[in-house]
């Protein structure tokens, strides 16, 4: 049954391509780098399971080398398994609870046939555990159309148990062809030197961590990396952790690259880099974009590694064939999709700051957004949240005493923008958003408080500064509350600024101006007061939905030309997997009615993507753009989508299939089914008109002492932050 299900993946025809020219590569051979799938597609299925090997072969059109960590059973059968101890990566302890040890040499092949592979990385899904048995080398060889890489990690261990790993490898090499054989043990590689034909099999010396000791030489691997001429006497190449090439500092930022690759190439050694996975924390310089990391090893203008060892082989395969050697300044866009920022490039800098907007424009965004808030003195400005506690250091200042509860906005207390004047707000430090802090995924800590806030007036001048922009988007929320409780009309404030900008002839009127809101009444007020066409109005659906009723679509079309929906409205998930097989019902119905469809929010962090997209933000973008044909992407990392638009494979590949991976899972590990998302109906859209502002006395001017923030002792700051945290939980 499992093999039958695998057939669906063949229909993907994921990558039938070899677009990279050999002359453009700085590898030792001048050919494109090799992709080695560690234990198959071990980022999704359990390491070394047959399903992992099959997925690796299919998603890269079989143009991948399959990695096998060789272990031996008690009866001398070679199996592929990542660890000496079977406890880590299988359910052996459940099957044989009476065994004191769980090494492969403690079991015969027949006994191990009852043992299933299991995911050993906690952050990955366990729904595929126990479903697939441990593979023999012969099992994997039948799948490896492009070749096998045999890794012999612990030859010395087997020698201590009277098992000769060298003799086994020589024997099986007569039946199975290996493209590469690697080991961190020099003794083993030297013993294989006269037995392996270099024209058929290359011997590769595997480097471990720099401070670990190689037993034969009694030298650290770090010191051996400086003696490449010696390594060349018994191997054709080296396999090194990526930090040997691009080291990082203690703050997880890149340091200058080493000369290891060029030095090794001078010695005639190939260089393969390891420890690549889409769901591991990588240097902040890459902003959680795995493709950017791969490109830094092959397309930096100075060197190129000869291959990657990866848990997610589809991503390096795409990086090599689709995104390398692209002149982003001259290359034309292949994919047609509008890129809209989410509070600027808020994945790199605090949202809605001058630096976030500059980065978004530099990275190729089409439309910059401003989420308009109102200050106490009725000045509209850009900020991602009406609650200053979410995105500034206000809790560390004297303004912490302005905390209050506004139930119409949120249940917990906050310090709201309308409680401070603009001059007071400008004394605050912005804070970068960290939406996945619970998973320890921080955004660019080095610039966590960088940048300055912009008034709406200043924001409207940005199209003059960045000629690449095609427009701006102004988002208006909480308008009814501000009218009823604060006597402020954010709609009038925005209209006044737009009029002032037009009168000052700053050319903003020549660019597209979109007005977005979750409230129909707000969009209708803009339409009535400025006679804005409905094509310029964007209605944002603020909940996940599974479909839209015809009456709701007709209502939306009366006041908006575009709709913003969530990613989960297109692809609902359960246990992190897409459960939507049928197709983009919501999107298609909206588009068929003539509405443009924008989808939010696309982020780089792997936890933001369903497992179906292989923890790769580029694959997710491809599915929405080419598969669903959405009109626009709302993203806090615009560079990822901008690079995607110029990829060389756009016309040659099909989007990844969704809703199928979950069918391979073990039902015993599924969580409870979630209730389906609701329909969007007419009553969800319809609402009363926006009230008019009642005349109120002007706000009193702040005293000089209020204009400045007050430094607070560290102990008090800590206590305030803790109190705020527990209130919000």
Secondary structure as GFF3:
##gff-version 3
##sequence-region A 1 729
A	DSSP	alpha_helix	2	10	.	.	.	ID=ss1
A	DSSP	three_ten_helix	22	24	.	.	.	ID=ss2
A	DSSP	beta_strand	34	38	.	.	.	ID=ss3
A	DSSP	alpha_helix	50	59	.	.	.	ID=ss4
A	DSSP	beta_strand	65	72	.	.	.	ID=ss5
A	DSSP	beta_strand	78	80	.	.	.	ID=ss6
A	DSSP	alpha_helix	92	95	.	.	.	ID=ss7
A	DSSP	three_ten_helix	104	106	.	.	.	ID=ss8
A	DSSP	alpha_helix	109	112	.	.	.	ID=ss9
A	DSSP	beta_strand	135	136	.	.	.	ID=ss10
A	DSSP	alpha_helix	137	143	.	.	.	ID=ss11
A	DSSP	beta_strand	148	151	.	.	.	ID=ss12
A	DSSP	alpha_helix	155	160	.	.	.	ID=ss13
A	DSSP	alpha_helix	165	172	.	.	.	ID=ss14
A	DSSP	beta_strand	180	183	.	.	.	ID=ss15
A	DSSP	alpha_helix	186	192	.	.	.	ID=ss16
A	DSSP	beta_strand	202	206	.	.	.	ID=ss17
A	DSSP	beta_strand	213	214	.	.	.	ID=ss18
A	DSSP	beta_strand	219	220	.	.	.	ID=ss19
A	DSSP	alpha_helix	221	224	.	.	.	ID=ss20
A	DSSP	alpha_helix	228	231	.	.	.	ID=ss21
A	DSSP	beta_strand	237	241	.	.	.	ID=ss22
A	DSSP	three_ten_helix	242	244	.	.	.	ID=ss23
A	DSSP	alpha_helix	260	266	.	.	.	ID=ss24
A	DSSP	beta_strand	270	276	.	.	.	ID=ss25
A	DSSP	three_ten_helix	284	286	.	.	.	ID=ss26
A	DSSP	alpha_helix	290	298	.	.	.	ID=ss27
A	DSSP	beta_strand	307	310	.	.	.	ID=ss28
A	DSSP	alpha_helix	313	318	.	.	.	ID=ss29
A	DSSP	pi_helix	319	323	.	.	.	ID=ss30
A	DSSP	beta_strand	338	341	.	.	.	ID=ss31
A	DSSP	alpha_helix	354	362	.	.	.	ID=ss32
A	DSSP	beta_strand	367	374	.	.	.	ID=ss33
A	DSSP	beta_strand	380	382	.	.	.	ID=ss34
A	DSSP	alpha_helix	388	391	.	.	.	ID=ss35
A	DSSP	three_ten_helix	394	396	.	.	.	ID=ss36
A	DSSP	three_ten_helix	398	402	.	.	.	ID=ss37
A	DSSP	three_ten_helix	417	419	.	.	.	ID=ss38
A	DSSP	alpha_helix	422	425	.	.	.	ID=ss39
A	DSSP	three_ten_helix	437	439	.	.	.	ID=ss40
A	DSSP	three_ten_helix	445	447	.	.	.	ID=ss41
A	DSSP	alpha_helix	456	459	.	.	.	ID=ss42
A	DSSP	alpha_helix	462	465	.	.	.	ID=ss43
A	DSSP	beta_strand	471	476	.	.	.	ID=ss44
A	DSSP	alpha_helix	479	486	.	.	.	ID=ss45
A	DSSP	alpha_helix	490	503	.	.	.	ID=ss46
A	DSSP	three_ten_helix	508	510	.	.	.	ID=ss47
A	DSSP	beta_strand	512	517	.	.	.	ID=ss48
A	DSSP	alpha_helix	520	530	.	.	.	ID=ss49
A	DSSP	three_ten_helix	534	536	.	.	.	ID=ss50
A	DSSP	beta_strand	537	540	.	.	.	ID=ss51
A	DSSP	beta_strand	545	548	.	.	.	ID=ss52
A	DSSP	alpha_helix	550	559	.	.	.	ID=ss53
A	DSSP	beta_strand	562	566	.	.	.	ID=ss54
A	DSSP	alpha_helix	567	570	.	.	.	ID=ss55
A	DSSP	beta_strand	573	574	.	.	.	ID=ss56
A	DSSP	beta_strand	577	578	.	.	.	ID=ss57
A	DSSP	alpha_helix	585	592	.	.	.	ID=ss58
A	DSSP	beta_strand	596	602	.	.	.	ID=ss59
A	DSSP	three_ten_helix	606	608	.	.	.	ID=ss60
A	DSSP	three_ten_helix	611	613	.	.	.	ID=ss61
A	DSSP	alpha_helix	617	622	.	.	.	ID=ss62
A	DSSP	pi_helix	623	627	.	.	.	ID=ss63
A	DSSP	beta_strand	632	635	.	.	.	ID=ss64
A	DSSP	alpha_helix	638	645	.	.	.	ID=ss65
A	DSSP	three_ten_helix	661	664	.	.	.	ID=ss66
A	DSSP	three_ten_helix	667	669	.	.	.	ID=ss67
A	DSSP	beta_strand	678	680	.	.	.	ID=ss68
A	DSSP	alpha_helix	682	685	.	.	.	ID=ss69
A	DSSP	alpha_helix	704	707	.	.	.	ID=ss70
A	DSSP	alpha_helix	714	728	.	.	.	ID=ss71
###
